[in-house]
Amino acid sequence: MLLSLGFYAMSRPIRFEENQFVGDKRSQIVYDLDLPGLDKSIIDELMESERFISFGPDTLNEARNRGYKPHKSIRESQDPENA
C-alpha cells in the first residue's frame, strides 16, 4: 500500500485488517500498524504469542485510557525531537 508520502505501509495482520492500533497485553504497549517505521517482526511475534488486544474505538486515546503506552515509533512520529 503506497501512502501519500511515498512510504509503503506494513500490511495489517489478518485479524486486524480493520484496526490501526493493536496492544501487547504483556508489556501494555500499543502499536500503530500504519506507521512505516514499525518493525514487522514485532507484530509477527505479538500475533504468534496471541497476547494482543484491539481497541474500540480504534484510537490511540482509547488505548491510553486502558493503560497502554505508545510504542517509541508512535512517540517519534508525533515529536521526533523529544521521543
N, C-alpha and C positions, 0 to 999 in steps of 0.2 A: 504494500500500500504506500503510495507516494504522498507525502504531506506537502503542504504549500511551501514550506521552507526548503524543500529538496531532500529531506531526510526520509528514510524508509522506516516505518513503524514496525515494531515487532508484531507478528501475528498473535492474536489472542488465543489462549488455551480453549479447547472445545467447550468446557463448562462455563467459560467466561466470555463468550462471543459478544454478549450484550453489556458487559461490565467494563468500566475503565479502571476501577480500583479493586485490589484484592489484598487481603490481610493475611499475615502469618500469625496463627494463634500461639505459636511457641515463643515468639520474640515480641509480639504486639507491634510489629512494623507493617505499614501499609505501603503498597507499591502501585505506581501509576503505569498501567500496561501500554499507554500511548506514548510514553517518553522514549525517544530514540536511543538514549544513552543507557537504558536499563539492560543489564547483563541477562541474557536469555537463560543462562544456566541457573540463575537464582530462582526464576519462576518454574523451570523444569523440575528442580529439586523440591520446591514447595508443592507442586502438583503431585509428585511422586509420594511425598510424605502424607498427603491427604489431611493436612492440618491447616487448611485455608478457610477463609470466610469472605463473603461478598457483603456489600452494604446496601441498604435500601433506605433512603435514596442513595444512588451511586455517586456520592460526593466525598471529597476529602474532609469536609466539615463533619459529615456523619461518621466517618472513620475516627476522627478526633474525639467526637462525642462518646464513642465507645472505648476510648482509652488508647487508640493506636497512634503511634508516632510515624511521621512521614519518613520514608527511606531517604538517604542522602541525595539520591538523584532528583527527588522532588524538591528538596531544600535548595539544591544547586540551581535548578531551573527557575525557582522563584527569586532567589537572591544570590547570584554567583559569588559575590564578594564576601558574604557573611555566612556561607554554608557550613 
